Amino acid sequence: MSGEAAVGLRRDAVGLREVLFQSVTAMAPAAAVAASVPAGAVFAGGSLPLAVVIALVACLFTASCVAELARELPAAGSVATYAARGLHPAVGFLVGWGYVFVEALVPPLLLLQLGFTAAGTLHDEWASCPADLWWPWALAGAAVIAATGYLGVRASARFGTVLGVFEIAVFLVFAGWLIVRAGGHNTLSVFGTAHTARGYPGVSGVFAGSVYTVLAFAGFEAAAPLAEETRDPRRTMHRAVLGAALGIGLFYVVTTYAMAVYFGPDRFASFGAAGEASWEGVARASFGLFWVLVFLAVVNSTIANANACANVSTRTAFALARIRVLPRVLATLHPRYRSPVAGIAVQTAVAVGAVLGLGFGYDPVTAFLLLSTVIVTVVIGVYIVVNLACAGYFLRHGRRSLKPVRHLLLPLLGIVAFVPALLTAAGLPVFDFVTKLTAPVSYAGSVVGVWMAVGAVVLLVLIRRHPERIAETGRVHLEENTPGTAAPQNGATAR
């Protein structure tokens, strides 16, 4: 058996369709349409479709940077490798340290949402079902995700593809139905500033709405950590990242337009994630049993998102463990499925521990808000660093292929777009529409600060004792493990 076949993640296991849906499901489109995107209606009101268009354009700046770097540096380390090569290996380590942490928290976040959504809906239908019996649903979801991850990237990615197709299809059919039922109320005025919420007139309301809507795009980069398991990774990664961001952005535009014109642009500021003025509420009131499909699509979306982000966390951890900046055991692979089984075991333990610990320590909704604040704050920070890394990489290493607009202007615009979103996610009241966080959600900043401080200490120790390991955060293993080339077992780096 060749060196490539014997070691490392499974080569050429998935193609464009699977990695595209890896990013698509990581964005949780159904859950975002039902819960995240409507958060911007408080400010943009019936002009929310315009806010979504602005958010889409803003996110495409950063998606372009990720896609460019993914084509140049196809590595399981993804954002850590990009930062290491574009800025400095120490920055790459810290990016990887933070990214592994928050991506490991995404599955418990979504499992909490799965739990309280399923329990609450069943209680509404049948009062005998306890509203607080959320945890069995969360644990069942954790078991499904662990099993698909264990069976390897093909099983996991194809599972995500099926789930992603279902949730998108349900909401697109529903959106089409809403547009038809809206009839003469269909109007392009929702793409202007005439319907913003009271107190946020004109452009200010649209801007505020777009900042909150930007958060629904997080996850478009999730295809990148599958680079070493993908056929023709340079071309495929580039297409998957950009395709996911653009495709789901247009999905958000269509669905938001449909609900705005059906519900009424001038009263859309009252639209939200729950109750009569919500996607499920409208479906219940006007479309009979179709609300069941909407409910299933949202539940489906939580599982698909958790599955995708489990892939991200375990692959990124594998990449850092194989160069021994994380415990080497995390680079252990299953001999048949080539899945990072140790990482999957740790990911599952973290998910179950966070779900039960935080869910019972507070309540599942509060735990969800705390984890989401931690995750979004770090992920947006990573996006800002990746924009810098794109400019840095092409200035330092790719001067012949440097394109000023694509590699300098777009990264700058990406940073400008995400700074307001970072401040909003962290609850820093720089803008008048930002709500200051209250306890325990406000603890998110301290959690992030402590974790990154620990990472800085680990970095200093490694620089002093094993500086060569930090230098290897920028290594692209895919280019080196050619057929017939000997490499150590379990993907670990030889010393």
C-alpha positions as CSV (number, residue, x, y, z in Angstrom):
1,M,0.0,0.0,0.0
2,S,1.4,3.4,-0.9
3,G,2.3,6.0,1.7
4,E,-0.6,8.2,0.7
5,A,-3.1,5.4,1.0
6,A,-1.7,4.1,4.3
7,V,-1.7,7.4,6.3
8,G,-3.5,10.6,6.7
9,L,-7.1,11.6,6.0
10,R,-8.8,9.7,3.1
11,R,-7.7,11.3,-0.2
12,D,-10.3,12.0,-2.9
13,A,-13.2,10.9,-0.7
14,V,-15.6,13.7,-1.6
15,G,-16.3,16.1,-4.5
16,L,-17.8,19.5,-5.1
17,R,-21.4,18.6,-4.1
18,E,-20.4,17.3,-0.7
19,V,-18.0,20.1,0.2
20,L,-20.4,22.7,-1.1
21,F,-23.1,21.4,1.3
22,Q,-20.5,21.2,4.1
23,S,-20.4,25.0,3.9
24,V,-24.1,25.3,3.2
25,T,-25.2,23.3,6.2
26,A,-22.6,25.0,8.4
27,M,-24.6,28.2,7.7
28,A,-27.8,26.5,8.9
29,P,-30.0,28.1,6.3
30,A,-33.4,27.0,7.6
31,A,-32.6,27.9,11.2
32,A,-31.1,31.2,10.1
33,V,-34.2,32.1,8.0
34,A,-36.5,31.2,10.9
35,A,-34.5,32.8,13.7
36,S,-31.3,34.7,12.9
37,V,-32.3,36.8,9.8
38,P,-35.5,38.1,11.5
39,A,-33.4,39.7,14.2
40,G,-32.7,42.4,11.7
41,A,-36.4,43.2,11.2
42,V,-36.4,45.1,14.5
43,F,-34.4,47.8,12.8
44,A,-34.9,47.3,9.0
45,G,-38.6,46.4,9.2
46,G,-40.0,45.7,5.8
47,S,-36.7,46.9,4.2
48,L,-35.0,43.7,5.6
49,P,-34.6,42.3,2.0
50,L,-32.3,45.2,1.2
51,A,-30.4,44.7,4.5
52,V,-29.9,41.0,3.5
53,V,-28.6,42.1,0.1
54,I,-26.1,44.4,1.8
55,A,-25.0,41.7,4.2
56,L,-24.6,39.3,1.2
57,V,-22.3,41.7,-0.6
58,A,-20.3,42.3,2.7
59,C,-19.8,38.6,3.3
60,L,-18.7,37.9,-0.3
61,F,-15.7,40.2,0.3
62,T,-14.4,37.8,3.0
63,A,-15.7,34.6,1.2
64,S,-13.5,35.7,-1.8
65,C,-10.5,36.0,0.5
66,V,-11.1,32.5,2.0
67,A,-11.6,31.1,-1.5
68,E,-8.4,32.6,-2.8
69,L,-6.4,31.2,0.2
70,A,-8.1,27.8,0.0
71,R,-7.0,27.5,-3.6
72,E,-3.4,28.4,-2.8
73,L,-3.2,26.5,0.5
74,P,-5.4,23.4,0.5
75,A,-4.9,22.2,4.1
76,A,-7.0,20.7,6.9
77,G,-5.7,23.5,9.1
78,S,-7.6,26.0,6.9
79,V,-7.8,29.3,8.6
80,A,-4.8,28.5,10.9
81,T,-2.7,27.7,7.8
82,Y,-3.8,30.8,6.0
83,A,-2.9,33.1,9.0
84,A,0.4,31.3,9.4
85,R,1.4,31.8,5.8
86,G,-0.1,35.2,5.3
87,L,0.9,36.8,8.6
88,H,3.1,34.8,11.0
89,P,3.1,31.2,12.3
90,A,2.4,32.5,15.9
91,V,-0.8,34.2,14.6
92,G,-1.7,30.9,12.8
93,F,-1.4,29.0,16.0
94,L,-3.6,31.5,17.9
95,V,-6.2,31.5,15.1
96,G,-6.2,27.7,15.1
97,W,-6.4,27.6,18.9
98,G,-9.5,29.9,19.0
99,Y,-11.1,28.3,15.9
100,V,-10.9,24.7,17.3
101,F,-12.4,25.9,20.5
102,V,-15.5,27.6,19.1
103,E,-16.1,25.1,16.3
104,A,-16.2,22.4,19.1
105,L,-18.9,24.5,20.8
106,V,-21.1,24.7,17.7
107,P,-22.5,21.2,18.0
108,P,-23.6,21.7,21.6
109,L,-25.1,25.0,20.6
110,L,-27.2,23.4,17.9
111,L,-28.1,20.4,20.1
112,L,-29.5,22.8,22.7
113,Q,-31.6,24.4,19.9
114,L,-32.7,21.0,18.8
115,G,-33.7,20.1,22.3
116,F,-35.8,23.1,23.2
117,T,-37.3,23.4,19.8
118,A,-38.5,19.8,19.7
119,A,-39.7,19.8,23.3
120,G,-41.5,23.2,23.0
121,T,-43.3,22.3,19.8
122,L,-44.4,18.9,21.0
123,H,-45.7,20.5,24.2
124,D,-47.7,23.0,22.2
125,E,-49.3,20.2,20.2
126,W,-49.7,17.8,23.1
127,A,-49.8,19.3,26.6
128,S,-48.9,15.9,28.1
129,C,-45.4,16.2,26.6
130,P,-43.2,18.1,29.1
131,A,-41.9,21.4,27.8
132,D,-38.7,21.0,29.8
133,L,-37.9,17.4,28.5
134,W,-35.4,18.8,26.0
135,W,-32.3,16.8,26.9
136,P,-33.2,13.4,25.3
137,W,-33.5,15.1,21.9
138,A,-30.1,16.8,22.3
139,L,-28.5,13.5,23.3
140,A,-30.1,11.7,20.4
141,G,-28.7,14.3,18.0
142,A,-25.2,14.0,19.6
143,A,-25.3,10.2,19.0
144,V,-26.3,10.7,15.3
145,I,-23.5,13.2,14.7
146,A,-20.9,11.0,16.4
147,A,-21.9,7.9,14.4
148,T,-21.8,9.7,11.0
149,G,-18.4,11.3,11.9
150,Y,-17.0,7.9,13.0
151,L,-18.0,6.4,9.6
152,G,-15.8,8.9,7.8
153,V,-16.0,12.0,5.7
154,R,-18.1,10.3,2.9
155,A,-20.8,9.2,5.3
156,S,-20.8,12.5,7.1
157,A,-20.7,14.8,4.0
158,R,-23.4,12.8,2.2
159,F,-25.6,12.9,5.3
160,G,-25.1,16.7,5.4
161,T,-26.0,16.9,1.7
162,V,-29.3,15.1,2.1
163,L,-30.2,17.3,5.1
164,G,-29.2,20.4,3.4
165,V,-31.3,19.7,0.3
166,F,-34.3,19.0,2.4
167,E,-34.2,22.2,4.5
168,I,-33.6,24.4,1.5
169,A,-36.3,22.8,-0.6
170,V,-38.9,23.2,2.2
171,F,-38.2,26.9,2.6
172,L,-38.0,27.7,-1.1
173,V,-41.4,25.9,-1.7
174,F,-42.9,27.9,1.2
175,A,-41.4,31.1,-0.1
176,G,-42.8,30.5,-3.6
177,W,-46.2,29.9,-2.0
178,L,-46.0,33.1,0.0
179,I,-45.1,35.1,-3.1
180,V,-48.1,33.7,-5.0
181,R,-50.5,34.3,-2.1
182,A,-49.2,37.9,-1.7
183,G,-50.5,38.6,-5.2
184,G,-50.8,42.3,-5.8
185,H,-48.9,43.1,-2.6
186,N,-45.6,42.0,-4.3
187,T,-43.4,45.1,-4.5
188,L,-39.8,46.0,-5.0
189,S,-40.1,48.8,-2.5
190,V,-38.8,46.3,0.1
191,F,-35.4,46.8,-1.6
192,G,-35.5,50.4,-0.7
193,T,-35.5,52.3,2.7
194,A,-39.3,53.2,2.8
195,H,-40.3,50.4,5.3
196,T,-37.7,50.6,8.1
197,A,-38.7,50.3,11.7
198,R,-39.9,53.3,13.8
199,G,-36.9,55.0,15.3
200,Y,-34.5,53.8,12.7
201,P,-35.4,55.7,9.5
202,G,-33.8,55.3,6.1
203,V,-30.3,54.1,5.8
204,S,-29.7,53.8,9.5
205,G,-32.3,51.1,9.9
206,V,-31.1,49.2,6.9
207,F,-27.5,49.3,8.2
208,A,-28.5,48.1,11.6
209,G,-30.5,45.3,10.1
210,S,-27.6,44.3,7.9
211,V,-25.2,44.1,10.8
212,Y,-27.5,41.6,12.6
213,T,-28.1,39.7,9.3
214,V,-24.4,39.3,8.6
215,L,-24.3,36.9,11.6
216,A,-26.5,34.5,9.6
217,F,-23.7,34.0,7.1
218,A,-21.2,32.5,9.5
219,G,-20.0,29.1,8.4
220,F,-19.4,29.7,4.7
221,E,-15.7,28.8,5.2
222,A,-16.5,25.3,6.6
223,A,-15.6,23.5,3.4
224,A,-12.0,24.5,3.7
225,P,-11.0,22.0,6.4
226,L,-12.0,19.1,4.1
227,A,-9.3,20.1,1.5
228,E,-7.2,17.0,2.1
229,E,-10.2,14.7,1.6
230,T,-11.5,16.4,-1.5
231,R,-10.9,15.7,-5.2
232,D,-9.1,18.5,-7.0
233,P,-9.0,20.5,-3.8
234,R,-7.7,23.8,-5.2
235,R,-10.5,24.2,-7.7
236,T,-13.2,22.6,-5.6
237,M,-12.5,24.6,-2.4
238,H,-12.6,27.8,-4.3
239,R,-15.9,27.0,-5.9
240,A,-17.5,25.6,-2.7
241,V,-16.7,28.5,-0.5
242,L,-17.9,31.2,-2.9
243,G,-20.8,29.1,-4.1
244,A,-22.1,28.5,-0.6
245,A,-21.9,32.2,0.4
246,L,-23.5,33.4,-2.8
247,G,-26.1,30.6,-3.0
248,I,-27.3,30.8,0.6
249,G,-27.2,34.6,0.4
250,L,-29.6,34.6,-2.5
251,F,-31.7,32.0,-0.6
252,Y,-31.9,34.5,2.3
253,V,-32.9,37.3,-0.1
254,V,-35.7,35.2,-1.7
255,T,-37.2,33.9,1.6
256,T,-37.0,37.3,3.3
257,Y,-38.7,39.0,0.4
258,A,-41.4,36.4,0.3
259,M,-42.3,36.8,4.0
260,A,-42.0,40.6,3.9
261,V,-44.5,41.0,1.1
262,Y,-46.9,38.4,2.4
263,F,-46.8,39.6,6.1
264,G,-46.8,43.2,5.1
265,P,-43.7,45.5,4.9
266,D,-45.1,48.2,7.1
267,R,-45.7,45.8,10.0
268,F,-42.7,43.6,9.5
269,A,-40.7,45.2,12.3
270,S,-42.8,43.0,14.7
271,F,-41.7,39.8,12.9
272,G,-39.5,37.5,14.9
273,A,-38.4,34.0,15.7
274,A,-41.4,32.8,17.6
275,G,-45.1,33.3,18.1
276,E,-47.8,34.2,15.5
277,A,-45.4,36.7,13.8
278,S,-42.8,34.1,12.8
279,W,-42.2,31.6,10.0
280,E,-43.8,28.8,12.0
281,G,-46.6,31.1,13.2
282,V,-47.5,32.1,9.7
283,A,-47.4,28.5,8.5
284,R,-49.7,27.4,11.3
285,A,-52.2,30.2,10.7
286,S,-52.4,30.1,6.9
287,F,-51.0,26.9,5.5
288,G,-52.4,24.1,7.6
289,L,-50.1,21.2,8.2
290,F,-47.3,22.8,6.2
291,W,-46.0,24.1,9.5
292,V,-44.9,20.6,10.3
293,L,-42.5,20.7,7.3
294,V,-41.2,24.1,8.5
295,F,-40.6,22.7,12.0
296,L,-38.9,19.6,10.6
297,A,-36.7,21.8,8.3
298,V,-35.5,23.8,11.3
299,V,-34.8,20.7,13.4
300,N,-33.1,19.2,10.3
301,S,-31.0,22.4,10.1
302,T,-29.7,22.1,13.6
303,I,-28.5,18.5,13.1
304,A,-26.9,19.4,9.7
305,N,-25.1,22.4,11.1
306,A,-23.8,20.4,14.1
307,N,-22.6,17.7,11.8
308,A,-20.8,20.1,9.5
309,C,-19.1,21.9,12.4
310,A,-18.1,18.7,14.0
311,N,-16.2,18.0,10.8
312,V,-14.6,21.4,11.0
313,S,-13.4,21.1,14.6
314,T,-12.1,17.5,14.3
315,R,-10.2,18.2,11.0
316,T,-8.7,21.4,12.4
317,A,-7.7,19.7,15.6
318,F,-6.2,16.8,13.6
319,A,-4.1,19.3,11.6
320,L,-2.7,21.0,14.7
321,A,-2.2,17.7,16.5
322,R,-0.2,16.1,13.7
323,I,2.4,18.9,14.1
324,R,2.1,18.4,17.9
325,V,0.9,21.9,18.9
326,L,-2.2,20.1,20.2
327,P,-2.0,16.7,22.0
328,R,-0.8,14.1,19.5
329,V,-3.7,11.7,20.3
330,L,-6.0,14.0,18.3
331,A,-4.2,13.0,15.1
332,T,-5.3,9.3,15.6
333,L,-7.3,8.0,12.6
334,H,-9.5,5.0,12.3
335,P,-7.7,2.3,10.3
336,R,-10.6,1.8,7.9
337,Y,-12.6,5.0,7.7
338,R,-9.6,7.4,8.1
339,S,-11.8,9.5,10.4
340,P,-10.1,11.3,13.3
341,V,-11.7,9.0,15.9
342,A,-9.9,10.6,18.9
343,G,-11.1,14.0,17.9
344,I,-14.6,12.7,17.4
345,A,-14.6,11.2,20.9
346,V,-13.4,14.5,22.4
347,Q,-15.9,16.5,20.3
348,T,-18.7,14.2,21.5
349,A,-17.7,14.5,25.1
350,V,-17.5,18.3,24.9
351,A,-20.9,18.4,23.2
352,V,-22.6,16.3,25.8
353,G,-20.8,18.0,28.7
354,A,-21.7,21.5,27.5
355,V,-25.3,20.6,26.7
356,L,-26.0,19.0,30.0
357,G,-23.8,21.3,32.2
358,L,-25.0,24.6,30.8
359,G,-28.5,23.4,29.9
360,F,-29.2,22.3,33.5
361,G,-26.9,24.9,35.1
362,Y,-28.9,27.7,33.5
363,D,-31.6,26.7,31.1
364,P,-31.3,25.5,27.4
365,V,-32.2,28.9,25.9
366,T,-29.8,30.9,28.1
367,A,-27.1,28.3,27.5
368,F,-27.8,28.7,23.7
369,L,-27.4,32.5,23.9
370,L,-24.2,32.2,25.9
371,L,-22.6,29.7,23.5
372,S,-23.7,31.6,20.4
373,T,-22.1,34.8,21.7
374,V,-18.8,33.1,22.4
375,I,-18.9,31.4,19.0
376,V,-19.9,34.4,16.8
377,T,-17.4,36.7,18.6
378,V,-14.4,34.4,17.8
379,V,-15.5,33.4,14.3
380,I,-15.9,37.0,13.2
381,G,-12.5,37.8,14.7
382,V,-11.1,34.9,12.6
383,Y,-12.7,36.3,9.5
384,I,-11.0,39.7,10.1
385,V,-7.6,38.0,10.5
386,V,-8.2,35.9,7.4
387,N,-8.8,39.1,5.4
388,L,-5.5,40.4,6.7
389,A,-3.9,37.1,5.9
390,C,-5.1,37.2,2.3
391,A,-3.5,40.6,1.7
392,G,-0.3,39.5,3.5
393,Y,0.0,36.2,1.7
394,F,-0.2,37.6,-1.8
395,L,2.1,40.6,-0.9
396,R,4.7,38.2,0.6
397,H,4.4,35.1,-1.5
398,G,2.4,35.6,-4.5
399,R,3.5,38.9,-6.0
400,R,3.4,37.6,-9.5
401,S,-0.3,36.6,-9.1
402,L,-1.2,39.6,-7.0
403,K,-4.5,41.2,-8.1
404,P,-4.9,44.5,-6.3
405,V,-8.7,44.5,-6.3
406,R,-9.1,40.8,-5.3
407,H,-6.2,40.6,-2.9
408,L,-6.0,44.1,-1.4
409,L,-9.3,46.0,-1.8
410,L,-11.7,43.1,-1.0
411,P,-9.8,42.1,2.2
412,L,-10.0,45.7,3.3
413,L,-13.8,45.9,2.6
414,G,-14.2,42.6,4.4
415,I,-12.6,44.0,7.5
416,V,-14.7,47.1,7.3
417,A,-17.9,45.0,6.9
418,F,-17.1,42.7,9.9
419,V,-15.9,45.1,12.5
420,P,-19.5,46.4,13.2
421,A,-20.7,42.8,13.4
422,L,-17.9,41.9,15.8
423,L,-18.8,44.9,18.1
424,T,-22.5,43.9,17.9
425,A,-21.9,40.2,18.6
426,A,-19.8,41.2,21.7
427,G,-22.4,43.6,22.9
428,L,-20.2,46.6,22.8
429,P,-22.5,49.6,22.5
430,V,-20.5,51.5,20.0
431,F,-23.7,52.0,17.9
432,D,-27.0,53.0,19.3
433,F,-28.7,49.8,18.0
434,V,-26.3,47.5,19.9
435,T,-27.8,46.0,23.0
436,K,-25.4,45.6,25.9
437,L,-25.2,42.0,27.1
438,T,-26.4,41.0,30.5
439,A,-25.3,38.1,32.7
440,P,-24.8,35.2,32.1
441,V,-24.5,36.0,28.3
442,S,-22.1,38.8,29.2
443,Y,-19.7,36.1,30.5
444,A,-18.9,35.2,26.9
445,G,-16.2,37.9,26.7
446,S,-14.4,36.5,29.8
447,V,-14.6,32.9,28.4
448,V,-13.0,34.0,25.2
449,G,-10.4,36.1,27.0
450,V,-9.4,33.2,29.3
451,W,-9.2,30.7,26.5
452,M,-7.0,33.0,24.3
453,A,-4.8,33.8,27.3
454,V,-4.2,30.1,27.8
455,G,-3.4,29.8,24.2
456,A,-0.9,32.7,24.5
457,V,0.8,30.8,27.3
458,V,0.9,27.6,25.3
459,L,2.4,29.5,22.4
460,L,5.2,31.0,24.5
461,V,6.1,27.6,25.9
462,L,6.1,26.0,22.4
463,I,8.2,28.9,21.0
464,R,10.8,28.3,23.8
465,R,10.8,24.5,23.7
466,H,9.7,23.5,20.2
467,P,9.8,26.5,17.8
468,E,9.8,24.2,14.8
469,R,6.3,23.0,15.7
470,I,4.9,26.6,15.5
471,A,6.7,27.1,12.2
472,E,4.8,24.1,10.8
473,T,1.4,25.7,11.3
474,G,1.9,27.0,7.7
475,R,2.8,23.6,6.3
476,V,0.6,22.3,3.5
477,H,0.8,18.5,3.9
478,L,-1.3,17.7,0.8
479,E,1.6,19.0,-1.4
480,E,4.1,16.7,0.3
481,N,2.3,13.4,0.7
482,T,2.6,12.2,-2.9
483,P,2.1,8.6,-3.8
484,G,5.1,6.4,-2.8
485,T,6.3,9.0,-0.2
486,A,6.8,7.5,3.2
487,A,4.9,9.2,6.0
488,P,4.3,8.4,9.7
489,Q,1.2,6.5,10.8
490,N,-1.9,8.3,12.1
491,G,-1.0,11.5,10.2
492,A,1.7,12.5,12.8
493,T,4.7,14.5,11.6
494,A,8.0,12.6,11.7
495,R,10.7,13.9,14.1
